[in-house]
Amino acid sequence: MMSFVYIDSPVAAIHAEINSVRTSPDVIAIVIKVPPPNKPPAGAVTFNDLECTVDDIQKISEIISKMGEKSKLYLLAHESYLRKIGDEVRHVHPLKFLSVALSNPYLKSCMVKFRDDYFKWHNFIIDLQDALNAHSSQGNVSKYLNDFAKTVGVAPEAIQKHVDKREWVEMIDYILTH
């Protein structure tokens, strides 16, 4: 087999090298075979597999820290910005969102600060409760509870009763105080 190769092309040089090698079909098959990635079966996604990028973590951290550190006046003046970044992390599973905040000592202390402020807490918890209820209705909260509890440093049994009753505020309060 004759092929024309332009020497100055790196791709052509590789092509020429491949054409010049005489190998058996078995060797070529071994070289070409690529094992499929180890993906969990559909529906078997673990808590650690839930999407939460570095960018998501930064945005969650910004929301929580501003809620804890900034005044109500500041939050009102920057409400549209905070809602915008909140919308950008809406795809993050609510337990994953909470794990970012509750497993970081600084962010957890920020949550403790704004937990006692009705204005801040109410605006924060409304969307979070809606997301937790929606995921719970789909069976996507209980299956992640053990790993979530381990991540935030509490016993799963201690928050299971709150999850079963969809008592999200009580669940978060328990984690904040333990």
Buried (B, 14 or more C-beta within 10 A) or exposed (E): EEEEBEEEEEEBEEBBEEEEEEEEEEEEEEEEEEEEEEEEEEEEBEBEEBEBEEEBBEBBBBBBBBBBEBEEEEBEEEEEEBEEBBEBBEEBBBBBBBBBBBBBEEBBBBBEBBBEBEEBBEBBBEBBBEBBBEBBEEEBBEBBBBBBBBBBEBEBEEBBEBBEEBBBEBBBBBBBEE
